[in-house]
Amino acid sequence: MIDLLETIRREGSILSAAKKMGMSYRRAWLLVDEIGRNFREPVVETHPGRRGHGSELTPFGERLIALYRSIERSSADASRDAMDELRAALAPHAPPVREGAP
């Protein structure tokens, strides 16, 4: 959903963002609506009078993206050692099977 918000910010409309992300307008609109219902402040403002029904993020929408990306970076940093250990514990990939090999 954060990717959708970032794409709305870049594209200036839900419709353009949906097309850019390869999803239907309805799906994008429902996601934006769901995001909006989960917070006390609006995340996206729509401007129906504009050609193409423009949309923009509210200041809270911008802050939401910043908070999410900050949490994402902190989580990656905090889990780096554990992830490295898990990767090291993976079994090596088997060599590819050649056609005609016994």
Biopython code that builds the backbone (N, CA, C, O; Angstrom):
import numpy as np
from Bio.PDB.StructureBuilder import StructureBuilder

atoms = [
    (1, "MET", "N", (0.815, -1.190, 0.000)),
    (1, "MET", "CA", (0.000, 0.000, 0.000)),
    (1, "MET", "C", (0.862, 1.258, 0.000)),
    (1, "MET", "O", (0.483, 2.278, -0.575)),
    (2, "ILE", "N", (2.014, 1.180, 0.644)),
    (2, "ILE", "CA", (2.908, 2.336, 0.647)),
    (2, "ILE", "C", (3.390, 2.622, -0.772)),
    (2, "ILE", "O", (3.514, 3.782, -1.167)),
    (3, "ASP", "N", (3.661, 1.564, -1.541)),
    (3, "ASP", "CA", (4.056, 1.761, -2.936)),
    (3, "ASP", "C", (2.965, 2.492, -3.707)),
    (3, "ASP", "O", (3.263, 3.350, -4.538)),
    (4, "LEU", "N", (1.715, 2.162, -3.442)),
    (4, "LEU", "CA", (0.602, 2.842, -4.099)),
    (4, "LEU", "C", (0.593, 4.319, -3.723)),
    (4, "LEU", "O", (0.432, 5.174, -4.593)),
    (5, "LEU", "N", (0.760, 4.627, -2.455)),
    (5, "LEU", "CA", (0.787, 6.032, -2.028)),
    (5, "LEU", "C", (1.936, 6.780, -2.706)),
    (5, "LEU", "O", (1.758, 7.910, -3.161)),
    (6, "GLU", "N", (3.095, 6.162, -2.774)),
    (6, "GLU", "CA", (4.233, 6.809, -3.433)),
    (6, "GLU", "C", (3.957, 7.033, -4.918)),
    (6, "GLU", "O", (4.368, 8.047, -5.483)),
    (7, "THR", "N", (3.269, 6.097, -5.539)),
    (7, "THR", "CA", (2.955, 6.235, -6.961)),
    (7, "THR", "C", (1.895, 7.304, -7.173)),
    (7, "THR", "O", (1.961, 8.041, -8.157)),
    (8, "ILE", "N", (0.926, 7.408, -6.284)),
    (8, "ILE", "CA", (-0.062, 8.493, -6.359)),
    (8, "ILE", "C", (0.656, 9.834, -6.247)),
    (8, "ILE", "O", (0.340, 10.769, -6.982)),
    (9, "ARG", "N", (1.612, 9.932, -5.340)),
    (9, "ARG", "CA", (2.376, 11.175, -5.178)),
    (9, "ARG", "C", (3.083, 11.537, -6.487)),
    (9, "ARG", "O", (3.057, 12.695, -6.906)),
    (10, "ARG", "N", (3.706, 10.564, -7.125)),
    (10, "ARG", "CA", (4.430, 10.818, -8.379)),
    (10, "ARG", "C", (3.500, 11.122, -9.546)),
    (10, "ARG", "O", (3.760, 12.029, -10.337)),
    (11, "GLU", "N", (2.414, 10.356, -9.650)),
    (11, "GLU", "CA", (1.539, 10.441, -10.820)),
    (11, "GLU", "C", (0.463, 11.523, -10.710)),
    (11, "GLU", "O", (-0.006, 12.039, -11.724)),
    (12, "GLY", "N", (0.075, 11.864, -9.485)),
    (12, "GLY", "CA", (-0.926, 12.917, -9.304)),
    (12, "GLY", "C", (-2.367, 12.460, -9.406)),
    (12, "GLY", "O", (-3.282, 13.282, -9.368)),
    (13, "SER", "N", (-2.579, 11.161, -9.534)),
    (13, "SER", "CA", (-3.956, 10.655, -9.542)),
    (13, "SER", "C", (-3.966, 9.166, -9.214)),
    (13, "SER", "O", (-2.987, 8.451, -9.430)),
    (14, "ILE", "N", (-5.095, 8.727, -8.689)),
    (14, "ILE", "CA", (-5.258, 7.307, -8.369)),
    (14, "ILE", "C", (-5.290, 6.492, -9.658)),
    (14, "ILE", "O", (-4.698, 5.416, -9.732)),
    (15, "LEU", "N", (-5.981, 7.007, -10.673)),
    (15, "LEU", "CA", (-6.079, 6.295, -11.948)),
    (15, "LEU", "C", (-4.700, 6.099, -12.586)),
    (15, "LEU", "O", (-4.360, 4.993, -13.007)),
    (16, "SER", "N", (-3.920, 7.160, -12.654)),
    (16, "SER", "CA", (-2.578, 7.046, -13.243)),
    (16, "SER", "C", (-1.695, 6.109, -12.430)),
    (16, "SER", "O", (-0.922, 5.331, -12.989)),
    (17, "ALA", "N", (-1.814, 6.188, -11.110)),
    (17, "ALA", "CA", (-1.032, 5.304, -10.241)),
    (17, "ALA", "C", (-1.429, 3.849, -10.470)),
    (17, "ALA", "O", (-0.572, 2.968, -10.541)),
    (18, "ALA", "N", (-2.730, 3.603, -10.583)),
    (18, "ALA", "CA", (-3.211, 2.239, -10.814)),
    (18, "ALA", "C", (-2.647, 1.691, -12.121)),
    (18, "ALA", "O", (-2.157, 0.563, -12.168)),
    (19, "LYS", "N", (-2.717, 2.493, -13.179)),
    (19, "LYS", "CA", (-2.185, 2.054, -14.474)),
    (19, "LYS", "C", (-0.692, 1.767, -14.378)),
    (19, "LYS", "O", (-0.215, 0.754, -14.890)),
    (20, "LYS", "N", (0.036, 2.647, -13.730)),
    (20, "LYS", "CA", (1.484, 2.496, -13.587)),
    (20, "LYS", "C", (1.834, 1.213, -12.835)),
    (20, "LYS", "O", (2.845, 0.572, -13.120)),
    (21, "MET", "N", (0.981, 0.844, -11.867)),
    (21, "MET", "CA", (1.250, -0.338, -11.043)),
    (21, "MET", "C", (0.602, -1.605, -11.593)),
    (21, "MET", "O", (0.752, -2.679, -11.011)),
    (22, "GLY", "N", (-0.118, -1.488, -12.713)),
    (22, "GLY", "CA", (-0.733, -2.658, -13.322)),
    (22, "GLY", "C", (-1.923, -3.199, -12.551)),
    (22, "GLY", "O", (-2.164, -4.406, -12.540)),
    (23, "MET", "N", (-2.666, -2.310, -11.906)),
    (23, "MET", "CA", (-3.867, -2.753, -11.188)),
    (23, "MET", "C", (-5.061, -1.951, -11.678)),
    (23, "MET", "O", (-4.906, -0.900, -12.300)),
    (24, "SER", "N", (-6.233, -2.450, -11.396)),
    (24, "SER", "CA", (-7.438, -1.745, -11.814)),
    (24, "SER", "C", (-7.631, -0.497, -10.957)),
    (24, "SER", "O", (-7.160, -0.418, -9.823)),
    (25, "TYR", "N", (-8.337, 0.473, -11.531)),
    (25, "TYR", "CA", (-8.660, 1.681, -10.776)),
    (25, "TYR", "C", (-9.455, 1.309, -9.537)),
    (25, "TYR", "O", (-9.220, 1.848, -8.455)),
    (26, "ARG", "N", (-10.395, 0.389, -9.694)),
    (26, "ARG", "CA", (-11.228, -0.019, -8.555)),
    (26, "ARG", "C", (-10.373, -0.573, -7.420)),
    (26, "ARG", "O", (-10.574, -0.218, -6.259)),
    (27, "ARG", "N", (-9.429, -1.435, -7.751)),
    (27, "ARG", "CA", (-8.549, -2.012, -6.722)),
    (27, "ARG", "C", (-7.751, -0.912, -6.021)),
    (27, "ARG", "O", (-7.648, -0.896, -4.794)),
    (28, "ALA", "N", (-7.192, 0.001, -6.804)),
    (28, "ALA", "CA", (-6.414, 1.101, -6.221)),
    (28, "ALA", "C", (-7.301, 1.966, -5.331)),
    (28, "ALA", "O", (-6.912, 2.332, -4.221)),
    (29, "TRP", "N", (-8.498, 2.291, -5.825)),
    (29, "TRP", "CA", (-9.404, 3.127, -5.043)),
    (29, "TRP", "C", (-9.788, 2.435, -3.739)),
    (29, "TRP", "O", (-9.823, 3.074, -2.688)),
    (30, "LEU", "N", (-10.077, 1.131, -3.797)),
    (30, "LEU", "CA", (-10.430, 0.391, -2.579)),
    (30, "LEU", "C", (-9.269, 0.363, -1.585)),
    (30, "LEU", "O", (-9.491, 0.465, -0.378)),
    (31, "LEU", "N", (-8.049, 0.227, -2.069)),
    (31, "LEU", "CA", (-6.885, 0.254, -1.181)),
    (31, "LEU", "C", (-6.727, 1.627, -0.531)),
    (31, "LEU", "O", (-6.471, 1.723, 0.669)),
    (32, "VAL", "N", (-6.879, 2.683, -1.319)),
    (32, "VAL", "CA", (-6.794, 4.044, -0.772)),
    (32, "VAL", "C", (-7.889, 4.258, 0.261)),
    (32, "VAL", "O", (-7.647, 4.848, 1.314)),
    (33, "ASP", "N", (-9.085, 3.783, -0.034)),
    (33, "ASP", "CA", (-10.200, 3.907, 0.909)),
    (33, "ASP", "C", (-9.903, 3.156, 2.205)),
    (33, "ASP", "O", (-10.167, 3.663, 3.295)),
    (34, "GLU", "N", (-9.357, 1.955, 2.085)),
    (34, "GLU", "CA", (-9.019, 1.159, 3.272)),
    (34, "GLU", "C", (-7.949, 1.854, 4.112)),
    (34, "GLU", "O", (-8.051, 1.909, 5.338)),
    (35, "ILE", "N", (-6.932, 2.381, 3.450)),
    (35, "ILE", "CA", (-5.892, 3.119, 4.171)),
    (35, "ILE", "C", (-6.531, 4.279, 4.930)),
    (35, "ILE", "O", (-6.252, 4.492, 6.110)),
    (36, "GLY", "N", (-7.380, 5.015, 4.248)),
    (36, "GLY", "CA", (-8.025, 6.175, 4.861)),
    (36, "GLY", "C", (-8.881, 5.832, 6.066)),
    (36, "GLY", "O", (-8.949, 6.607, 7.020)),
    (37, "ARG", "N", (-9.530, 4.691, 6.033)),
    (37, "ARG", "CA", (-10.399, 4.299, 7.154)),
    (37, "ARG", "C", (-9.604, 3.837, 8.371)),
    (37, "ARG", "O", (-10.152, 3.754, 9.470)),
    (38, "ASN", "N", (-8.334, 3.539, 8.189)),
    (38, "ASN", "CA", (-7.530, 3.024, 9.290)),
    (38, "ASN", "C", (-6.778, 4.097, 10.075)),
    (38, "ASN", "O", (-6.115, 3.784, 11.064)),
    (39, "PHE", "N", (-6.871, 5.330, 9.658)),
    (39, "PHE", "CA", (-6.180, 6.408, 10.353)),
    (39, "PHE", "C", (-7.155, 7.520, 10.715)),
    (39, "PHE", "O", (-8.206, 7.674, 10.093)),
    (40, "ARG", "N", (-6.788, 8.284, 11.727)),
    (40, "ARG", "CA", (-7.641, 9.388, 12.186)),
    (40, "ARG", "C", (-7.621, 10.562, 11.226)),
    (40, "ARG", "O", (-8.572, 11.342, 11.163)),
    (41, "GLU", "N", (-6.543, 10.682, 10.485)),
    (41, "GLU", "CA", (-6.395, 11.793, 9.547)),
    (41, "GLU", "C", (-6.447, 11.263, 8.118)),
    (41, "GLU", "O", (-6.065, 10.120, 7.865)),
    (42, "PRO", "N", (-6.914, 12.082, 7.189)),
    (42, "PRO", "CA", (-6.923, 11.636, 5.790)),
    (42, "PRO", "C", (-5.502, 11.466, 5.259)),
    (42, "PRO", "O", (-4.582, 12.179, 5.658)),
    (43, "VAL", "N", (-5.349, 10.519, 4.363)),
    (43, "VAL", "CA", (-4.049, 10.195, 3.786)),
    (43, "VAL", "C", (-3.948, 10.734, 2.355)),
    (43, "VAL", "O", (-2.890, 11.198, 1.930)),
    (44, "VAL", "N", (-5.054, 10.665, 1.628)),
    (44, "VAL", "CA", (-5.106, 11.120, 0.235)),
    (44, "VAL", "C", (-6.272, 12.086, 0.082)),
    (44, "VAL", "O", (-7.360, 11.848, 0.606)),
    (45, "GLU", "N", (-6.034, 13.177, -0.640)),
    (45, "GLU", "CA", (-7.103, 14.109, -1.005)),
    (45, "GLU", "C", (-7.377, 13.937, -2.487)),
    (45, "GLU", "O", (-6.454, 13.895, -3.301)),
    (46, "THR", "N", (-8.646, 13.840, -2.826)),
    (46, "THR", "CA", (-8.999, 13.759, -4.243)),
    (46, "THR", "C", (-9.627, 15.079, -4.658)),
    (46, "THR", "O", (-10.261, 15.766, -3.858)),
    (47, "HIS", "N", (-9.438, 15.410, -5.908)),
    (47, "HIS", "CA", (-9.961, 16.656, -6.464)),
    (47, "HIS", "C", (-10.813, 16.312, -7.680)),
    (47, "HIS", "O", (-10.334, 16.374, -8.812)),
    (48, "PRO", "N", (-12.096, 15.943, -7.447)),
    (48, "PRO", "CA", (-12.949, 15.475, -8.539)),
    (48, "PRO", "C", (-13.173, 16.497, -9.641)),
    (48, "PRO", "O", (-13.461, 16.112, -10.774)),
    (49, "GLY", "N", (-13.051, 17.773, -9.352)),
    (49, "GLY", "CA", (-13.298, 18.785, -10.370)),
    (49, "GLY", "C", (-12.192, 18.888, -11.395)),
    (49, "GLY", "O", (-12.402, 19.431, -12.479)),
    (50, "ARG", "N", (-11.035, 18.383, -11.077)),
    (50, "ARG", "CA", (-9.904, 18.464, -12.004)),
    (50, "ARG", "C", (-10.040, 17.436, -13.123)),
    (50, "ARG", "O", (-10.653, 16.383, -12.956)),
    (51, "ARG", "N", (-9.456, 17.770, -14.254)),
    (51, "ARG", "CA", (-9.419, 16.813, -15.358)),
    (51, "ARG", "C", (-8.630, 15.593, -14.901)),
    (51, "ARG", "O", (-7.503, 15.738, -14.426)),
    (52, "GLY", "N", (-9.178, 14.431, -15.029)),
    (52, "GLY", "CA", (-8.504, 13.215, -14.618)),
    (52, "GLY", "C", (-8.638, 12.918, -13.137)),
    (52, "GLY", "O", (-7.985, 12.011, -12.622)),
    (53, "HIS", "N", (-9.471, 13.670, -12.456)),
    (53, "HIS", "CA", (-9.712, 13.426, -11.027)),
    (53, "HIS", "C", (-8.403, 13.336, -10.255)),
    (53, "HIS", "O", (-8.051, 12.274, -9.742)),
    (54, "GLY", "N", (-7.696, 14.432, -10.175)),
    (54, "GLY", "CA", (-6.403, 14.462, -9.505)),
    (54, "GLY", "C", (-6.477, 14.089, -8.039)),
    (54, "GLY", "O", (-7.506, 14.265, -7.387)),
    (55, "SER", "N", (-5.392, 13.581, -7.543)),
    (55, "SER", "CA", (-5.268, 13.200, -6.136)),
    (55, "SER", "C", (-3.887, 13.592, -5.653)),
    (55, "SER", "O", (-2.927, 13.630, -6.423)),
    (56, "GLU", "N", (-3.804, 13.882, -4.373)),
    (56, "GLU", "CA", (-2.506, 14.171, -3.776)),
    (56, "GLU", "C", (-2.496, 13.675, -2.347)),
    (56, "GLU", "O", (-3.542, 13.521, -1.717)),
    (57, "LEU", "N", (-1.301, 13.428, -1.849)),
    (57, "LEU", "CA", (-1.173, 12.999, -0.465)),
    (57, "LEU", "C", (-1.350, 14.205, 0.445)),
    (57, "LEU", "O", (-0.943, 15.320, 0.118)),
    (58, "THR", "N", (-1.954, 13.960, 1.571)),
    (58, "THR", "CA", (-2.046, 14.989, 2.600)),
    (58, "THR", "C", (-0.699, 15.037, 3.325)),
    (58, "THR", "O", (0.135, 14.153, 3.133)),
    (59, "PRO", "N", (-0.482, 16.052, 4.147)),
    (59, "PRO", "CA", (0.746, 16.052, 4.950)),
    (59, "PRO", "C", (0.869, 14.774, 5.794)),
    (59, "PRO", "O", (1.968, 14.249, 5.972)),
    (60, "PHE", "N", (-0.256, 14.283, 6.307)),
    (60, "PHE", "CA", (-0.197, 13.030, 7.063)),
    (60, "PHE", "C", (0.170, 11.860, 6.157)),
    (60, "PHE", "O", (0.905, 10.968, 6.580)),
    (61, "GLY", "N", (-0.324, 11.844, 4.923)),
    (61, "GLY", "CA", (0.044, 10.795, 3.971)),
    (61, "GLY", "C", (1.542, 10.783, 3.713)),
    (61, "GLY", "O", (2.157, 9.719, 3.637)),
    (62, "GLU", "N", (2.127, 11.970, 3.577)),
    (62, "GLU", "CA", (3.580, 12.077, 3.405)),
    (62, "GLU", "C", (4.304, 11.542, 4.636)),
    (62, "GLU", "O", (5.295, 10.822, 4.522)),
    (63, "ARG", "N", (3.796, 11.905, 5.820)),
    (63, "ARG", "CA", (4.410, 11.449, 7.070)),
    (63, "ARG", "C", (4.289, 9.935, 7.213)),
    (63, "ARG", "O", (5.213, 9.280, 7.695)),
    (64, "LEU", "N", (3.158, 9.382, 6.795)),
    (64, "LEU", "CA", (2.939, 7.941, 6.854)),
    (64, "LEU", "C", (3.998, 7.204, 6.034)),
    (64, "LEU", "O", (4.558, 6.208, 6.491)),
    (65, "ILE", "N", (4.267, 7.689, 4.841)),
    (65, "ILE", "CA", (5.302, 7.077, 4.005)),
    (65, "ILE", "C", (6.657, 7.164, 4.699)),
    (65, "ILE", "O", (7.394, 6.180, 4.756)),
    (66, "ALA", "N", (6.980, 8.337, 5.224)),
    (66, "ALA", "CA", (8.272, 8.523, 5.892)),
    (66, "ALA", "C", (8.407, 7.587, 7.089)),
    (66, "ALA", "O", (9.461, 6.983, 7.290)),
    (67, "LEU", "N", (7.348, 7.464, 7.882)),
    (67, "LEU", "CA", (7.384, 6.574, 9.043)),
    (67, "LEU", "C", (7.566, 5.121, 8.621)),
    (67, "LEU", "O", (8.373, 4.395, 9.202)),
    (68, "TYR", "N", (6.815, 4.704, 7.611)),
    (68, "TYR", "CA", (6.905, 3.325, 7.136)),
    (68, "TYR", "C", (8.314, 3.013, 6.638)),
    (68, "TYR", "O", (8.890, 1.986, 6.998)),
    (69, "ARG", "N", (8.865, 3.894, 5.817)),
    (69, "ARG", "CA", (10.206, 3.659, 5.270)),
    (69, "ARG", "C", (11.259, 3.665, 6.381)),
    (69, "ARG", "O", (12.237, 2.921, 6.307)),
    (70, "SER", "N", (11.068, 4.489, 7.398)),
    (70, "SER", "CA", (11.986, 4.510, 8.538)),
    (70, "SER", "C", (11.941, 3.186, 9.298)),
    (70, "SER", "O", (12.981, 2.630, 9.652)),
    (71, "ILE", "N", (10.737, 2.688, 9.543)),
    (71, "ILE", "CA", (10.573, 1.394, 10.221)),
    (71, "ILE", "C", (11.194, 0.282, 9.377)),
    (71, "ILE", "O", (11.853, -0.614, 9.905)),
    (72, "GLU", "N", (10.982, 0.346, 8.080)),
    (72, "GLU", "CA", (11.534, -0.654, 7.163)),
    (72, "GLU", "C", (13.068, -0.683, 7.247)),
    (72, "GLU", "O", (13.667, -1.755, 7.336)),
    (73, "ARG", "N", (13.699, 0.501, 7.219)),
    (73, "ARG", "CA", (15.164, 0.572, 7.312)),
    (73, "ARG", "C", (15.657, 0.061, 8.662)),
    (73, "ARG", "O", (16.620, -0.702, 8.732)),
    (74, "SER", "N", (14.988, 0.490, 9.735)),
    (74, "SER", "CA", (15.391, 0.061, 11.083)),
    (74, "SER", "C", (15.270, -1.448, 11.239)),
    (74, "SER", "O", (16.136, -2.087, 11.836)),
    (75, "SER", "N", (14.200, -2.012, 10.705)),
    (75, "SER", "CA", (13.991, -3.462, 10.792)),
    (75, "SER", "C", (15.070, -4.216, 10.025)),
    (75, "SER", "O", (15.587, -5.226, 10.499)),
    (76, "ALA", "N", (15.404, -3.723, 8.844)),
    (76, "ALA", "CA", (16.446, -4.374, 8.042)),
    (76, "ALA", "C", (17.787, -4.316, 8.772)),
    (76, "ALA", "O", (18.526, -5.299, 8.806)),
    (77, "ASP", "N", (18.090, -3.163, 9.350)),
    (77, "ASP", "CA", (19.350, -3.024, 10.090)),
    (77, "ASP", "C", (19.377, -3.951, 11.300)),
    (77, "ASP", "O", (20.382, -4.612, 11.561)),
    (78, "ALA", "N", (18.268, -3.996, 12.036)),
    (78, "ALA", "CA", (18.203, -4.800, 13.265)),
    (78, "ALA", "C", (18.271, -6.296, 12.985)),
    (78, "ALA", "O", (18.751, -7.060, 13.822)),
    (79, "SER", "N", (17.803, -6.715, 11.831)),
    (79, "SER", "CA", (17.751, -8.153, 11.546)),
    (79, "SER", "C", (18.872, -8.627, 10.622)),
    (79, "SER", "O", (18.912, -9.801, 10.254)),
    (80, "ARG", "N", (19.768, -7.740, 10.248)),
    (80, "ARG", "CA", (20.812, -8.089, 9.271)),
    (80, "ARG", "C", (21.632, -9.310, 9.696)),
    (80, "ARG", "O", (21.821, -10.228, 8.898)),
    (81, "ASP", "N", (22.122, -9.334, 10.941)),
    (81, "ASP", "CA", (22.944, -10.463, 11.393)),
    (81, "ASP", "C", (22.162, -11.774, 11.368)),
    (81, "ASP", "O", (22.672, -12.799, 10.917)),
    (82, "ALA", "N", (20.921, -11.736, 11.854)),
    (82, "ALA", "CA", (20.096, -12.949, 11.863)),
    (82, "ALA", "C", (19.813, -13.417, 10.437)),
    (82, "ALA", "O", (19.839, -14.617, 10.163)),
    (83, "MET", "N", (19.544, -12.485, 9.531)),
    (83, "MET", "CA", (19.286, -12.862, 8.140)),
    (83, "MET", "C", (20.537, -13.464, 7.502)),
    (83, "MET", "O", (20.449, -14.439, 6.757)),
    (84, "ASP", "N", (21.696, -12.885, 7.794)),
    (84, "ASP", "CA", (22.944, -13.444, 7.265)),
    (84, "ASP", "C", (23.153, -14.873, 7.762)),
    (84, "ASP", "O", (23.576, -15.747, 7.006)),
    (85, "GLU", "N", (22.850, -15.100, 9.045)),
    (85, "GLU", "CA", (22.995, -16.443, 9.611)),
    (85, "GLU", "C", (22.039, -17.425, 8.944)),
    (85, "GLU", "O", (22.416, -18.558, 8.644)),
    (86, "LEU", "N", (20.807, -16.991, 8.714)),
    (86, "LEU", "CA", (19.838, -17.866, 8.033)),
    (86, "LEU", "C", (20.285, -18.182, 6.612)),
    (86, "LEU", "O", (20.199, -19.329, 6.172)),
    (87, "ARG", "N", (20.760, -17.174, 5.898)),
    (87, "ARG", "CA", (21.236, -17.414, 4.529)),
    (87, "ARG", "C", (22.395, -18.406, 4.515)),
    (87, "ARG", "O", (22.461, -19.278, 3.649)),
    (88, "ALA", "N", (23.306, -18.272, 5.477)),
    (88, "ALA", "CA", (24.461, -19.170, 5.552)),
    (88, "ALA", "C", (24.041, -20.604, 5.862)),
    (88, "ALA", "O", (24.739, -21.547, 5.491)),
    (89, "ALA", "N", (22.902, -20.773, 6.542)),
    (89, "ALA", "CA", (22.436, -22.109, 6.924)),
    (89, "ALA", "C", (21.684, -22.816, 5.800)),
    (89, "ALA", "O", (21.395, -24.008, 5.912)),
    (90, "LEU", "N", (21.363, -22.107, 4.725)),
    (90, "LEU", "CA", (20.639, -22.731, 3.616)),
    (90, "LEU", "C", (21.511, -23.773, 2.929)),
    (90, "LEU", "O", (22.720, -23.596, 2.782)),
    (91, "ALA", "N", (20.879, -24.853, 2.514)),
    (91, "ALA", "CA", (21.594, -25.894, 1.775)),
    (91, "ALA", "C", (22.002, -25.331, 0.420)),
    (91, "ALA", "O", (21.263, -24.558, -0.189)),
    (92, "PRO", "N", (23.180, -25.724, -0.046)),
    (92, "PRO", "CA", (23.593, -25.243, -1.367)),
    (92, "PRO", "C", (22.648, -25.793, -2.434)),
    (92, "PRO", "O", (22.073, -26.872, -2.287)),
    (93, "HIS", "N", (22.509, -25.045, -3.477)),
    (93, "HIS", "CA", (21.641, -25.485, -4.577)),
    (93, "HIS", "C", (22.270, -26.670, -5.298)),
    (93, "HIS", "O", (23.482, -26.715, -5.507)),
    (94, "ALA", "N", (21.451, -27.599, -5.662)),
    (94, "ALA", "CA", (21.921, -28.759, -6.434)),
    (94, "ALA", "C", (22.323, -28.279, -7.818)),
    (94, "ALA", "O", (21.738, -27.331, -8.341)),
    (95, "PRO", "N", (23.318, -28.926, -8.414)),
    (95, "PRO", "CA", (23.709, -28.512, -9.765)),
    (95, "PRO", "C", (22.561, -28.766, -10.733)),
    (95, "PRO", "O", (21.752, -29.669, -10.515)),
    (96, "PRO", "N", (22.485, -27.986, -11.789)),
    (96, "PRO", "CA", (21.398, -28.182, -12.751)),
    (96, "PRO", "C", (21.493, -29.554, -13.411)),
    (96, "PRO", "O", (22.583, -30.069, -13.656)),
    (97, "VAL", "N", (20.349, -30.121, -13.688)),
    (97, "VAL", "CA", (20.288, -31.434, -14.343)),
    (97, "VAL", "C", (20.518, -31.231, -15.830)),
    (97, "VAL", "O", (19.886, -30.381, -16.457)),
    (98, "ARG", "N", (21.435, -32.024, -16.393)),
    (98, "ARG", "CA", (21.711, -31.940, -17.824)),
    (98, "ARG", "C", (20.870, -32.970, -18.549)),
    (98, "ARG", "O", (20.683, -34.086, -18.063)),
    (99, "GLU", "N", (20.371, -32.600, -19.698)),
    (99, "GLU", "CA", (19.614, -33.563, -20.500)),
    (99, "GLU", "C", (20.523, -34.709, -20.905)),
    (99, "GLU", "O", (21.677, -34.492, -21.275)),
    (100, "GLY", "N", (20.007, -35.922, -20.837)),
    (100, "GLY", "CA", (20.766, -37.102, -21.239)),
    (100, "GLY", "C", (21.697, -37.620, -20.155)),
    (100, "GLY", "O", (22.342, -38.651, -20.342)),
    (101, "ALA", "N", (21.778, -36.931, -19.036)),
    (101, "ALA", "CA", (22.643, -37.409, -17.948)),
    (101, "ALA", "C", (21.957, -38.551, -17.228)),
    (101, "ALA", "O", (20.732, -38.564, -17.109)),
    (102, "PRO", "N", (22.752, -39.535, -16.735)),
    (102, "PRO", "CA", (22.143, -40.693, -16.058)),
    (102, "PRO", "C", (21.473, -40.325, -14.759)),
    (102, "PRO", "O", (20.920, -41.191, -14.082)),
]
sb = StructureBuilder()
sb.init_structure("model")
sb.init_model(0)
sb.init_chain("A")
sb.init_seg("    ")
for serial, (resi, resn, name, xyz) in enumerate(atoms, 1):
    if name == "N":
        sb.init_residue(resn, " ", resi, " ")
    sb.init_atom(name, np.array(xyz, "f"), 0.0, 1.0, " ", f" {name:<3s}", serial, name[0])
structure = sb.get_structure()
